[in-house]
Amino acid sequence: MNMDIDINTGTDTVTCRLVEARNNLGITQKELASATGISVKTISNIEKEITMPSVLYAMRIADFFHQPVTSLFSYHPSHENDKGDNPNGE
């Protein structure tokens, strides 16, 4: 079962696999919050795609799970951004 959560940041997307990782270990949001020093509300907001974690929080969470940050959070830029700074879109 795919439990990825996509957080839409305008045209870019961040995929969050935090719920899946937490469920795999059988821990609660409160336990994760206590272990990482991140509030339960922030953990909940990340999981509900209300907010994205700061780099520091993403690193703390990844460290807790002994996984690279990119295994829990992955960035998917939109193709609209591929045009770069060229005014002709090339």
PyMOL Python script that loads the backbone (N, CA, C, O; Angstrom):
from pymol import cmd

cmd.read_pdbstr("""\
ATOM      1  N   MET A   1       0.846  -1.170   0.000  1.00  0.00           N
ATOM      2  CA  MET A   1       0.000   0.000   0.000  1.00  0.00           C
ATOM      3  C   MET A   1       0.891   1.232   0.000  1.00  0.00           C
ATOM      4  O   MET A   1       1.790   1.340   0.835  1.00  0.00           O
ATOM      5  N   ASN A   2       0.661   2.161  -0.917  1.00  0.00           N
ATOM      6  CA  ASN A   2       1.432   3.384  -1.024  1.00  0.00           C
ATOM      7  C   ASN A   2       0.851   4.421  -0.084  1.00  0.00           C
ATOM      8  O   ASN A   2      -0.313   4.799  -0.218  1.00  0.00           O
ATOM      9  N   MET A   3       1.651   4.884   0.869  1.00  0.00           N
ATOM     10  CA  MET A   3       1.170   5.857   1.848  1.00  0.00           C
ATOM     11  C   MET A   3       1.867   7.196   1.675  1.00  0.00           C
ATOM     12  O   MET A   3       1.948   7.974   2.625  1.00  0.00           O
ATOM     13  N   ASP A   4       2.377   7.485   0.462  1.00  0.00           N
ATOM     14  CA  ASP A   4       3.021   8.759   0.209  1.00  0.00           C
ATOM     15  C   ASP A   4       2.006   9.878   0.318  1.00  0.00           C
ATOM     16  O   ASP A   4       0.856   9.727  -0.095  1.00  0.00           O
ATOM     17  N   ILE A   5       2.429  10.989   0.869  1.00  0.00           N
ATOM     18  CA  ILE A   5       1.607  12.190   0.922  1.00  0.00           C
ATOM     19  C   ILE A   5       2.316  13.233   0.085  1.00  0.00           C
ATOM     20  O   ILE A   5       3.496  13.503   0.310  1.00  0.00           O
ATOM     21  N   ASP A   6       1.632  13.822  -0.867  1.00  0.00           N
ATOM     22  CA  ASP A   6       2.219  14.855  -1.693  1.00  0.00           C
ATOM     23  C   ASP A   6       1.790  16.216  -1.188  1.00  0.00           C
ATOM     24  O   ASP A   6       0.598  16.512  -1.108  1.00  0.00           O
ATOM     25  N   ILE A   7       2.766  17.045  -0.846  1.00  0.00           N
ATOM     26  CA  ILE A   7       2.507  18.403  -0.397  1.00  0.00           C
ATOM     27  C   ILE A   7       2.763  19.315  -1.581  1.00  0.00           C
ATOM     28  O   ILE A   7       3.896  19.424  -2.053  1.00  0.00           O
ATOM     29  N   ASN A   8       1.718  19.971  -2.064  1.00  0.00           N
ATOM     30  CA  ASN A   8       1.827  20.832  -3.227  1.00  0.00           C
ATOM     31  C   ASN A   8       2.323  22.199  -2.796  1.00  0.00           C
ATOM     32  O   ASN A   8       1.684  22.867  -1.983  1.00  0.00           O
ATOM     33  N   THR A   9       3.455  22.617  -3.334  1.00  0.00           N
ATOM     34  CA  THR A   9       4.027  23.921  -3.014  1.00  0.00           C
ATOM     35  C   THR A   9       3.949  24.809  -4.247  1.00  0.00           C
ATOM     36  O   THR A   9       4.975  25.227  -4.782  1.00  0.00           O
ATOM     37  N   GLY A  10       2.752  25.092  -4.688  1.00  0.00           N
ATOM     38  CA  GLY A  10       2.583  25.836  -5.931  1.00  0.00           C
ATOM     39  C   GLY A  10       2.609  24.846  -7.066  1.00  0.00           C
ATOM     40  O   GLY A  10       1.648  24.108  -7.280  1.00  0.00           O
ATOM     41  N   THR A  11       3.711  24.829  -7.796  1.00  0.00           N
ATOM     42  CA  THR A  11       3.828  23.893  -8.902  1.00  0.00           C
ATOM     43  C   THR A  11       4.748  22.726  -8.572  1.00  0.00           C
ATOM     44  O   THR A  11       4.780  21.736  -9.303  1.00  0.00           O
ATOM     45  N   ASP A  12       5.499  22.832  -7.477  1.00  0.00           N
ATOM     46  CA  ASP A  12       6.391  21.755  -7.063  1.00  0.00           C
ATOM     47  C   ASP A  12       5.686  20.875  -6.032  1.00  0.00           C
ATOM     48  O   ASP A  12       4.701  21.290  -5.422  1.00  0.00           O
ATOM     49  N   THR A  13       6.197  19.659  -5.843  1.00  0.00           N
ATOM     50  CA  THR A  13       5.588  18.727  -4.904  1.00  0.00           C
ATOM     51  C   THR A  13       6.664  18.114  -4.012  1.00  0.00           C
ATOM     52  O   THR A  13       7.765  17.807  -4.469  1.00  0.00           O
ATOM     53  N   VAL A  14       6.332  17.942  -2.736  1.00  0.00           N
ATOM     54  CA  VAL A  14       7.190  17.220  -1.799  1.00  0.00           C
ATOM     55  C   VAL A  14       6.408  15.999  -1.327  1.00  0.00           C
ATOM     56  O   VAL A  14       5.278  16.126  -0.856  1.00  0.00           O
ATOM     57  N   THR A  15       7.006  14.823  -1.454  1.00  0.00           N
ATOM     58  CA  THR A  15       6.367  13.596  -1.003  1.00  0.00           C
ATOM     59  C   THR A  15       6.853  13.276   0.411  1.00  0.00           C
ATOM     60  O   THR A  15       8.055  13.260   0.677  1.00  0.00           O
ATOM     61  N   CYS A  16       5.910  13.024   1.305  1.00  0.00           N
ATOM     62  CA  CYS A  16       6.211  12.745   2.711  1.00  0.00           C
ATOM     63  C   CYS A  16       5.800  11.315   3.041  1.00  0.00           C
ATOM     64  O   CYS A  16       4.646  10.930   2.854  1.00  0.00           O
ATOM     65  N   ARG A  17       6.759  10.534   3.534  1.00  0.00           N
ATOM     66  CA  ARG A  17       6.493   9.143   3.909  1.00  0.00           C
ATOM     67  C   ARG A  17       6.581   8.943   5.423  1.00  0.00           C
ATOM     68  O   ARG A  17       6.870   7.844   5.896  1.00  0.00           O
ATOM     69  N   LEU A  18       6.332  10.001   6.167  1.00  0.00           N
ATOM     70  CA  LEU A  18       6.489   9.963   7.617  1.00  0.00           C
ATOM     71  C   LEU A  18       5.478   9.041   8.291  1.00  0.00           C
ATOM     72  O   LEU A  18       5.842   8.283   9.190  1.00  0.00           O
ATOM     73  N   VAL A  19       4.227   9.094   7.874  1.00  0.00           N
ATOM     74  CA  VAL A  19       3.198   8.237   8.490  1.00  0.00           C
ATOM     75  C   VAL A  19       3.576   6.769   8.318  1.00  0.00           C
ATOM     76  O   VAL A  19       3.488   5.980   9.259  1.00  0.00           O
ATOM     77  N   GLU A  20       3.991   6.416   7.117  1.00  0.00           N
ATOM     78  CA  GLU A  20       4.365   5.026   6.842  1.00  0.00           C
ATOM     79  C   GLU A  20       5.547   4.598   7.717  1.00  0.00           C
ATOM     80  O   GLU A  20       5.531   3.510   8.293  1.00  0.00           O
ATOM     81  N   ALA A  21       6.560   5.442   7.816  1.00  0.00           N
ATOM     82  CA  ALA A  21       7.732   5.107   8.632  1.00  0.00           C
ATOM     83  C   ALA A  21       7.348   4.957  10.105  1.00  0.00           C
ATOM     84  O   ALA A  21       7.808   4.044  10.790  1.00  0.00           O
ATOM     85  N   ARG A  22       6.509   5.859  10.573  1.00  0.00           N
ATOM     86  CA  ARG A  22       6.073   5.812  11.977  1.00  0.00           C
ATOM     87  C   ARG A  22       5.252   4.553  12.247  1.00  0.00           C
ATOM     88  O   ARG A  22       5.453   3.875  13.255  1.00  0.00           O
ATOM     89  N   ASN A  23       4.331   4.250  11.344  1.00  0.00           N
ATOM     90  CA  ASN A  23       3.498   3.048  11.504  1.00  0.00           C
ATOM     91  C   ASN A  23       4.329   1.771  11.442  1.00  0.00           C
ATOM     92  O   ASN A  23       4.042   0.809  12.155  1.00  0.00           O
ATOM     93  N   ASN A  24       5.359   1.756  10.593  1.00  0.00           N
ATOM     94  CA  ASN A  24       6.227   0.576  10.499  1.00  0.00           C
ATOM     95  C   ASN A  24       6.936   0.282  11.818  1.00  0.00           C
ATOM     96  O   ASN A  24       7.197  -0.876  12.142  1.00  0.00           O
ATOM     97  N   LEU A  25       7.247   1.333  12.579  1.00  0.00           N
ATOM     98  CA  LEU A  25       7.883   1.141  13.886  1.00  0.00           C
ATOM     99  C   LEU A  25       6.871   0.993  15.012  1.00  0.00           C
ATOM    100  O   LEU A  25       7.229   0.632  16.133  1.00  0.00           O
ATOM    101  N   GLY A  26       5.620   1.269  14.713  1.00  0.00           N
ATOM    102  CA  GLY A  26       4.579   1.168  15.728  1.00  0.00           C
ATOM    103  C   GLY A  26       4.682   2.240  16.795  1.00  0.00           C
ATOM    104  O   GLY A  26       4.399   1.987  17.966  1.00  0.00           O
ATOM    105  N   ILE A  27       5.089   3.444  16.392  1.00  0.00           N
ATOM    106  CA  ILE A  27       5.199   4.528  17.371  1.00  0.00           C
ATOM    107  C   ILE A  27       4.150   5.604  17.100  1.00  0.00           C
ATOM    108  O   ILE A  27       3.662   5.755  15.980  1.00  0.00           O
ATOM    109  N   THR A  28       3.824   6.329  18.133  1.00  0.00           N
ATOM    110  CA  THR A  28       2.829   7.395  18.031  1.00  0.00           C
ATOM    111  C   THR A  28       3.508   8.708  17.652  1.00  0.00           C
ATOM    112  O   THR A  28       4.731   8.835  17.699  1.00  0.00           O
ATOM    113  N   GLN A  29       2.682   9.673  17.278  1.00  0.00           N
ATOM    114  CA  GLN A  29       3.204  11.012  17.025  1.00  0.00           C
ATOM    115  C   GLN A  29       3.874  11.562  18.281  1.00  0.00           C
ATOM    116  O   GLN A  29       4.915  12.214  18.203  1.00  0.00           O
ATOM    117  N   LYS A  30       3.277  11.297  19.425  1.00  0.00           N
ATOM    118  CA  LYS A  30       3.826  11.784  20.698  1.00  0.00           C
ATOM    119  C   LYS A  30       5.210  11.197  20.960  1.00  0.00           C
ATOM    120  O   LYS A  30       6.114  11.905  21.404  1.00  0.00           O
ATOM    121  N   GLU A  31       5.376   9.909  20.686  1.00  0.00           N
ATOM    122  CA  GLU A  31       6.679   9.269  20.886  1.00  0.00           C
ATOM    123  C   GLU A  31       7.722   9.842  19.932  1.00  0.00           C
ATOM    124  O   GLU A  31       8.862  10.087  20.325  1.00  0.00           O
ATOM    125  N   LEU A  32       7.328  10.053  18.680  1.00  0.00           N
ATOM    126  CA  LEU A  32       8.253  10.644  17.709  1.00  0.00           C
ATOM    127  C   LEU A  32       8.615  12.065  18.122  1.00  0.00           C
ATOM    128  O   LEU A  32       9.777  12.465  18.042  1.00  0.00           O
ATOM    129  N   ALA A  33       7.627  12.818  18.560  1.00  0.00           N
ATOM    130  CA  ALA A  33       7.862  14.195  18.995  1.00  0.00           C
ATOM    131  C   ALA A  33       8.842  14.230  20.166  1.00  0.00           C
ATOM    132  O   ALA A  33       9.774  15.034  20.179  1.00  0.00           O
ATOM    133  N   SER A  34       8.632  13.372  21.127  1.00  0.00           N
ATOM    134  CA  SER A  34       9.503  13.320  22.301  1.00  0.00           C
ATOM    135  C   SER A  34      10.938  12.953  21.920  1.00  0.00           C
ATOM    136  O   SER A  34      11.890  13.523  22.453  1.00  0.00           O
ATOM    137  N   ALA A  35      11.089  12.016  21.010  1.00  0.00           N
ATOM    138  CA  ALA A  35      12.414  11.544  20.610  1.00  0.00           C
ATOM    139  C   ALA A  35      13.173  12.555  19.755  1.00  0.00           C
ATOM    140  O   ALA A  35      14.404  12.557  19.746  1.00  0.00           O
ATOM    141  N   THR A  36      12.450  13.410  19.040  1.00  0.00           N
ATOM    142  CA  THR A  36      13.095  14.349  18.119  1.00  0.00           C
ATOM    143  C   THR A  36      13.129  15.784  18.626  1.00  0.00           C
ATOM    144  O   THR A  36      13.827  16.625  18.059  1.00  0.00           O
ATOM    145  N   GLY A  37      12.381  16.073  19.687  1.00  0.00           N
ATOM    146  CA  GLY A  37      12.317  17.443  20.177  1.00  0.00           C
ATOM    147  C   GLY A  37      11.449  18.342  19.323  1.00  0.00           C
ATOM    148  O   GLY A  37      11.573  19.566  19.370  1.00  0.00           O
ATOM    149  N   ILE A  38      10.572  17.737  18.544  1.00  0.00           N
ATOM    150  CA  ILE A  38       9.641  18.464  17.678  1.00  0.00           C
ATOM    151  C   ILE A  38       8.260  18.324  18.299  1.00  0.00           C
ATOM    152  O   ILE A  38       7.914  17.249  18.789  1.00  0.00           O
ATOM    153  N   SER A  39       7.474  19.373  18.289  1.00  0.00           N
ATOM    154  CA  SER A  39       6.161  19.300  18.937  1.00  0.00           C
ATOM    155  C   SER A  39       5.236  18.315  18.219  1.00  0.00           C
ATOM    156  O   SER A  39       5.364  18.078  17.018  1.00  0.00           O
ATOM    157  N   VAL A  40       4.309  17.752  18.982  1.00  0.00           N
ATOM    158  CA  VAL A  40       3.310  16.841  18.412  1.00  0.00           C
ATOM    159  C   VAL A  40       2.517  17.569  17.330  1.00  0.00           C
ATOM    160  O   VAL A  40       2.218  16.993  16.284  1.00  0.00           O
ATOM    161  N   LYS A  41       2.181  18.819  17.577  1.00  0.00           N
ATOM    162  CA  LYS A  41       1.413  19.594  16.596  1.00  0.00           C
ATOM    163  C   LYS A  41       2.178  19.720  15.282  1.00  0.00           C
ATOM    164  O   LYS A  41       1.590  19.592  14.208  1.00  0.00           O
ATOM    165  N   THR A  42       3.477  19.969  15.359  1.00  0.00           N
ATOM    166  CA  THR A  42       4.277  20.079  14.138  1.00  0.00           C
ATOM    167  C   THR A  42       4.345  18.747  13.412  1.00  0.00           C
ATOM    168  O   THR A  42       4.200  18.705  12.190  1.00  0.00           O
ATOM    169  N   ILE A  43       4.565  17.654  14.141  1.00  0.00           N
ATOM    170  CA  ILE A  43       4.571  16.317  13.524  1.00  0.00           C
ATOM    171  C   ILE A  43       3.234  16.082  12.827  1.00  0.00           C
ATOM    172  O   ILE A  43       3.198  15.633  11.682  1.00  0.00           O
ATOM    173  N   SER A  44       2.155  16.380  13.506  1.00  0.00           N
ATOM    174  CA  SER A  44       0.821  16.205  12.940  1.00  0.00           C
ATOM    175  C   SER A  44       0.636  17.057  11.690  1.00  0.00           C
ATOM    176  O   SER A  44       0.101  16.580  10.689  1.00  0.00           O
ATOM    177  N   ASN A  45       1.070  18.304  11.740  1.00  0.00           N
ATOM    178  CA  ASN A  45       0.923  19.197  10.586  1.00  0.00           C
ATOM    179  C   ASN A  45       1.744  18.732   9.393  1.00  0.00           C
ATOM    180  O   ASN A  45       1.316  18.888   8.249  1.00  0.00           O
ATOM    181  N   ILE A  46       2.918  18.165   9.646  1.00  0.00           N
ATOM    182  CA  ILE A  46       3.728  17.611   8.558  1.00  0.00           C
ATOM    183  C   ILE A  46       2.995  16.426   7.935  1.00  0.00           C
ATOM    184  O   ILE A  46       2.909  16.317   6.712  1.00  0.00           O
ATOM    185  N   GLU A  47       2.471  15.546   8.773  1.00  0.00           N
ATOM    186  CA  GLU A  47       1.765  14.365   8.272  1.00  0.00           C
ATOM    187  C   GLU A  47       0.481  14.726   7.536  1.00  0.00           C
ATOM    188  O   GLU A  47       0.098  14.034   6.593  1.00  0.00           O
ATOM    189  N   LYS A  48      -0.186  15.791   7.948  1.00  0.00           N
ATOM    190  CA  LYS A  48      -1.440  16.218   7.310  1.00  0.00           C
ATOM    191  C   LYS A  48      -1.203  17.129   6.112  1.00  0.00           C
ATOM    192  O   LYS A  48      -2.145  17.663   5.527  1.00  0.00           O
ATOM    193  N   GLU A  49       0.075  17.302   5.753  1.00  0.00           N
ATOM    194  CA  GLU A  49       0.508  18.162   4.659  1.00  0.00           C
ATOM    195  C   GLU A  49       0.086  19.622   4.822  1.00  0.00           C
ATOM    196  O   GLU A  49      -0.115  20.330   3.835  1.00  0.00           O
ATOM    197  N   ILE A  50      -0.045  20.067   6.071  1.00  0.00           N
ATOM    198  CA  ILE A  50      -0.334  21.468   6.358  1.00  0.00           C
ATOM    199  C   ILE A  50       0.954  22.281   6.269  1.00  0.00           C
ATOM    200  O   ILE A  50       0.938  23.446   5.871  1.00  0.00           O
ATOM    201  N   THR A  51       2.058  21.659   6.640  1.00  0.00           N
ATOM    202  CA  THR A  51       3.352  22.326   6.598  1.00  0.00           C
ATOM    203  C   THR A  51       4.426  21.341   6.177  1.00  0.00           C
ATOM    204  O   THR A  51       4.238  20.127   6.254  1.00  0.00           O
ATOM    205  N   MET A  52       5.557  21.878   5.729  1.00  0.00           N
ATOM    206  CA  MET A  52       6.715  21.054   5.422  1.00  0.00           C
ATOM    207  C   MET A  52       7.730  21.240   6.540  1.00  0.00           C
ATOM    208  O   MET A  52       7.795  22.311   7.143  1.00  0.00           O
ATOM    209  N   PRO A  53       8.519  20.214   6.823  1.00  0.00           N
ATOM    210  CA  PRO A  53       9.509  20.371   7.886  1.00  0.00           C
ATOM    211  C   PRO A  53      10.654  21.271   7.442  1.00  0.00           C
ATOM    212  O   PRO A  53      10.999  21.324   6.261  1.00  0.00           O
ATOM    213  N   SER A  54      11.232  21.971   8.399  1.00  0.00           N
ATOM    214  CA  SER A  54      12.467  22.696   8.107  1.00  0.00           C
ATOM    215  C   SER A  54      13.546  21.657   7.816  1.00  0.00           C
ATOM    216  O   SER A  54      13.359  20.469   8.077  1.00  0.00           O
ATOM    217  N   VAL A  55      14.652  22.100   7.285  1.00  0.00           N
ATOM    218  CA  VAL A  55      15.759  21.182   7.028  1.00  0.00           C
ATOM    219  C   VAL A  55      16.197  20.517   8.333  1.00  0.00           C
ATOM    220  O   VAL A  55      16.446  19.312   8.362  1.00  0.00           O
ATOM    221  N   LEU A  56      16.290  21.293   9.404  1.00  0.00           N
ATOM    222  CA  LEU A  56      16.694  20.745  10.696  1.00  0.00           C
ATOM    223  C   LEU A  56      15.720  19.671  11.173  1.00  0.00           C
ATOM    224  O   LEU A  56      16.142  18.605  11.622  1.00  0.00           O
ATOM    225  N   TYR A  57      14.423  19.946  11.078  1.00  0.00           N
ATOM    226  CA  TYR A  57      13.435  18.962  11.517  1.00  0.00           C
ATOM    227  C   TYR A  57      13.464  17.721  10.633  1.00  0.00           C
ATOM    228  O   TYR A  57      13.347  16.603  11.135  1.00  0.00           O
ATOM    229  N   ALA A  58      13.617  17.902   9.338  1.00  0.00           N
ATOM    230  CA  ALA A  58      13.699  16.750   8.434  1.00  0.00           C
ATOM    231  C   ALA A  58      14.904  15.886   8.794  1.00  0.00           C
ATOM    232  O   ALA A  58      14.827  14.658   8.761  1.00  0.00           O
ATOM    233  N   MET A  59      16.012  16.532   9.135  1.00  0.00           N
ATOM    234  CA  MET A  59      17.215  15.785   9.515  1.00  0.00           C
ATOM    235  C   MET A  59      17.031  15.060  10.845  1.00  0.00           C
ATOM    236  O   MET A  59      17.474  13.921  10.994  1.00  0.00           O
ATOM    237  N   ARG A  60      16.387  15.702  11.805  1.00  0.00           N
ATOM    238  CA  ARG A  60      16.121  15.044  13.094  1.00  0.00           C
ATOM    239  C   ARG A  60      15.233  13.820  12.911  1.00  0.00           C
ATOM    240  O   ARG A  60      15.484  12.763  13.490  1.00  0.00           O
ATOM    241  N   ILE A  61      14.196  13.976  12.099  1.00  0.00           N
ATOM    242  CA  ILE A  61      13.265  12.869  11.861  1.00  0.00           C
ATOM    243  C   ILE A  61      13.980  11.728  11.152  1.00  0.00           C
ATOM    244  O   ILE A  61      13.841  10.568  11.542  1.00  0.00           O
ATOM    245  N   ALA A  62      14.742  12.051  10.115  1.00  0.00           N
ATOM    246  CA  ALA A  62      15.471  11.022   9.373  1.00  0.00           C
ATOM    247  C   ALA A  62      16.480  10.311  10.271  1.00  0.00           C
ATOM    248  O   ALA A  62      16.633   9.092  10.195  1.00  0.00           O
ATOM    249  N   ASP A  63      17.164  11.071  11.118  1.00  0.00           N
ATOM    250  CA  ASP A  63      18.128  10.483  12.048  1.00  0.00           C
ATOM    251  C   ASP A  63      17.433   9.509  13.001  1.00  0.00           C
ATOM    252  O   ASP A  63      17.959   8.432  13.283  1.00  0.00           O
ATOM    253  N   PHE A  64      16.265   9.884  13.489  1.00  0.00           N
ATOM    254  CA  PHE A  64      15.513   9.000  14.379  1.00  0.00           C
ATOM    255  C   PHE A  64      15.223   7.663  13.702  1.00  0.00           C
ATOM    256  O   PHE A  64      15.349   6.609  14.327  1.00  0.00           O
ATOM    257  N   PHE A  65      14.835   7.704  12.423  1.00  0.00           N
ATOM    258  CA  PHE A  65      14.494   6.479  11.692  1.00  0.00           C
ATOM    259  C   PHE A  65      15.717   5.798  11.083  1.00  0.00           C
ATOM    260  O   PHE A  65      15.594   4.746  10.456  1.00  0.00           O
ATOM    261  N   HIS A  66      16.907   6.397  11.267  1.00  0.00           N
ATOM    262  CA  HIS A  66      18.146   5.869  10.681  1.00  0.00           C
ATOM    263  C   HIS A  66      18.005   5.713   9.169  1.00  0.00           C
ATOM    264  O   HIS A  66      18.394   4.698   8.591  1.00  0.00           O
ATOM    265  N   GLN A  67      17.442   6.738   8.549  1.00  0.00           N
ATOM    266  CA  GLN A  67      17.237   6.750   7.105  1.00  0.00           C
ATOM    267  C   GLN A  67      17.709   8.086   6.551  1.00  0.00           C
ATOM    268  O   GLN A  67      17.742   9.080   7.275  1.00  0.00           O
ATOM    269  N   PRO A  68      18.074   8.117   5.274  1.00  0.00           N
ATOM    270  CA  PRO A  68      18.392   9.412   4.671  1.00  0.00           C
ATOM    271  C   PRO A  68      17.125  10.264   4.570  1.00  0.00           C
ATOM    272  O   PRO A  68      16.020   9.738   4.439  1.00  0.00           O
ATOM    273  N   VAL A  69      17.298  11.562   4.633  1.00  0.00           N
ATOM    274  CA  VAL A  69      16.158  12.478   4.531  1.00  0.00           C
ATOM    275  C   VAL A  69      15.335  12.172   3.285  1.00  0.00           C
ATOM    276  O   VAL A  69      14.105  12.218   3.322  1.00  0.00           O
ATOM    277  N   THR A  70      16.014  11.859   2.180  1.00  0.00           N
ATOM    278  CA  THR A  70      15.304  11.631   0.917  1.00  0.00           C
ATOM    279  C   THR A  70      14.446  10.374   0.913  1.00  0.00           C
ATOM    280  O   THR A  70      13.601  10.208   0.033  1.00  0.00           O
ATOM    281  N   SER A  71      14.650   9.489   1.882  1.00  0.00           N
ATOM    282  CA  SER A  71      13.762   8.321   1.944  1.00  0.00           C
ATOM    283  C   SER A  71      12.435   8.677   2.602  1.00  0.00           C
ATOM    284  O   SER A  71      11.443   7.973   2.418  1.00  0.00           O
ATOM    285  N   LEU A  72      12.412   9.769   3.370  1.00  0.00           N
ATOM    286  CA  LEU A  72      11.185  10.214   4.038  1.00  0.00           C
ATOM    287  C   LEU A  72      10.532  11.396   3.332  1.00  0.00           C
ATOM    288  O   LEU A  72       9.308  11.527   3.326  1.00  0.00           O
ATOM    289  N   PHE A  73      11.350  12.248   2.742  1.00  0.00           N
ATOM    290  CA  PHE A  73      10.848  13.442   2.066  1.00  0.00           C
ATOM    291  C   PHE A  73      11.552  13.547   0.722  1.00  0.00           C
ATOM    292  O   PHE A  73      12.781  13.593   0.669  1.00  0.00           O
ATOM    293  N   SER A  74      10.792  13.586  -0.357  1.00  0.00           N
ATOM    294  CA  SER A  74      11.417  13.744  -1.664  1.00  0.00           C
ATOM    295  C   SER A  74      10.763  14.889  -2.422  1.00  0.00           C
ATOM    296  O   SER A  74       9.556  15.111  -2.333  1.00  0.00           O
ATOM    297  N   TYR A  75      11.587  15.604  -3.163  1.00  0.00           N
ATOM    298  CA  TYR A  75      11.186  16.810  -3.877  1.00  0.00           C
ATOM    299  C   TYR A  75      10.995  16.495  -5.351  1.00  0.00           C
ATOM    300  O   TYR A  75      11.827  15.830  -5.968  1.00  0.00           O
ATOM    301  N   HIS A  76       9.890  16.979  -5.910  1.00  0.00           N
ATOM    302  CA  HIS A  76       9.574  16.761  -7.316  1.00  0.00           C
ATOM    303  C   HIS A  76       9.276  18.113  -7.955  1.00  0.00           C
ATOM    304  O   HIS A  76       8.154  18.609  -7.853  1.00  0.00           O
ATOM    305  N   PRO A  77      10.272  18.720  -8.616  1.00  0.00           N
ATOM    306  CA  PRO A  77      10.009  20.020  -9.242  1.00  0.00           C
ATOM    307  C   PRO A  77       9.063  19.869 -10.422  1.00  0.00           C
ATOM    308  O   PRO A  77       9.033  18.835 -11.090  1.00  0.00           O
ATOM    309  N   SER A  78       8.300  20.910 -10.661  1.00  0.00           N
ATOM    310  CA  SER A  78       7.407  20.878 -11.818  1.00  0.00           C
ATOM    311  C   SER A  78       8.237  21.079 -13.075  1.00  0.00           C
ATOM    312  O   SER A  78       9.340  21.623 -13.014  1.00  0.00           O
ATOM    313  N   HIS A  79       7.719  20.651 -14.194  1.00  0.00           N
ATOM    314  CA  HIS A  79       8.417  20.839 -15.462  1.00  0.00           C
ATOM    315  C   HIS A  79       8.371  22.284 -15.915  1.00  0.00           C
ATOM    316  O   HIS A  79       9.147  22.689 -16.780  1.00  0.00           O
ATOM    317  N   GLU A  80       7.465  23.072 -15.337  1.00  0.00           N
ATOM    318  CA  GLU A  80       7.400  24.489 -15.665  1.00  0.00           C
ATOM    319  C   GLU A  80       8.677  25.197 -15.260  1.00  0.00           C
ATOM    320  O   GLU A  80       9.054  26.191 -15.881  1.00  0.00           O
ATOM    321  N   ASN A  81       9.351  24.705 -14.227  1.00  0.00           N
ATOM    322  CA  ASN A  81      10.581  25.327 -13.753  1.00  0.00           C
ATOM    323  C   ASN A  81      11.776  24.981 -14.628  1.00  0.00           C
ATOM    324  O   ASN A  81      12.845  25.565 -14.449  1.00  0.00           O
ATOM    325  N   ASP A  82      11.632  24.056 -15.563  1.00  0.00           N
ATOM    326  CA  ASP A  82      12.729  23.647 -16.427  1.00  0.00           C
ATOM    327  C   ASP A  82      13.109  24.716 -17.433  1.00  0.00           C
ATOM    328  O   ASP A  82      14.139  24.597 -18.096  1.00  0.00           O
ATOM    329  N   LYS A  83      12.305  25.752 -17.561  1.00  0.00           N
ATOM    330  CA  LYS A  83      12.567  26.791 -18.548  1.00  0.00           C
ATOM    331  C   LYS A  83      13.755  27.651 -18.155  1.00  0.00           C
ATOM    332  O   LYS A  83      14.326  28.335 -19.004  1.00  0.00           O
ATOM    333  N   GLY A  84      14.134  27.630 -16.899  1.00  0.00           N
ATOM    334  CA  GLY A  84      15.290  28.383 -16.438  1.00  0.00           C
ATOM    335  C   GLY A  84      15.087  29.876 -16.549  1.00  0.00           C
ATOM    336  O   GLY A  84      13.959  30.370 -16.509  1.00  0.00           O
ATOM    337  N   ASP A  85      16.198  30.597 -16.689  1.00  0.00           N
ATOM    338  CA  ASP A  85      16.150  32.052 -16.744  1.00  0.00           C
ATOM    339  C   ASP A  85      16.081  32.581 -18.167  1.00  0.00           C
ATOM    340  O   ASP A  85      16.014  33.793 -18.368  1.00  0.00           O
ATOM    341  N   ASN A  86      16.095  31.711 -19.142  1.00  0.00           N
ATOM    342  CA  ASN A  86      16.054  32.144 -20.530  1.00  0.00           C
ATOM    343  C   ASN A  86      14.668  32.670 -20.858  1.00  0.00           C
ATOM    344  O   ASN A  86      13.691  31.937 -20.706  1.00  0.00           O
ATOM    345  N   PRO A  87      14.550  33.916 -21.305  1.00  0.00           N
ATOM    346  CA  PRO A  87      13.224  34.473 -21.600  1.00  0.00           C
ATOM    347  C   PRO A  87      12.498  33.742 -22.723  1.00  0.00           C
ATOM    348  O   PRO A  87      11.277  33.849 -22.842  1.00  0.00           O
ATOM    349  N   ASN A  88      13.238  33.000 -23.548  1.00  0.00           N
ATOM    350  CA  ASN A  88      12.613  32.238 -24.633  1.00  0.00           C
ATOM    351  C   ASN A  88      12.132  30.874 -24.156  1.00  0.00           C
ATOM    352  O   ASN A  88      11.556  30.111 -24.932  1.00  0.00           O
ATOM    353  N   GLY A  89      12.366  30.563 -22.876  1.00  0.00           N
ATOM    354  CA  GLY A  89      11.922  29.281 -22.331  1.00  0.00           C
ATOM    355  C   GLY A  89      12.766  28.117 -22.767  1.00  0.00           C
ATOM    356  O   GLY A  89      12.333  26.967 -22.681  1.00  0.00           O
ATOM    357  N   GLU A  90      13.989  28.398 -23.245  1.00  0.00           N
ATOM    358  CA  GLU A  90      14.857  27.329 -23.733  1.00  0.00           C
ATOM    359  C   GLU A  90      15.895  26.968 -22.708  1.00  0.00           C
ATOM    360  O   GLU A  90      16.717  26.083 -22.947  1.00  0.00           O
TER     361      GLU A  90
END
""", "prot")
cmd.dss("prot")
cmd.show_as("cartoon", "prot")
cmd.util.cbc("prot")
cmd.orient("prot")
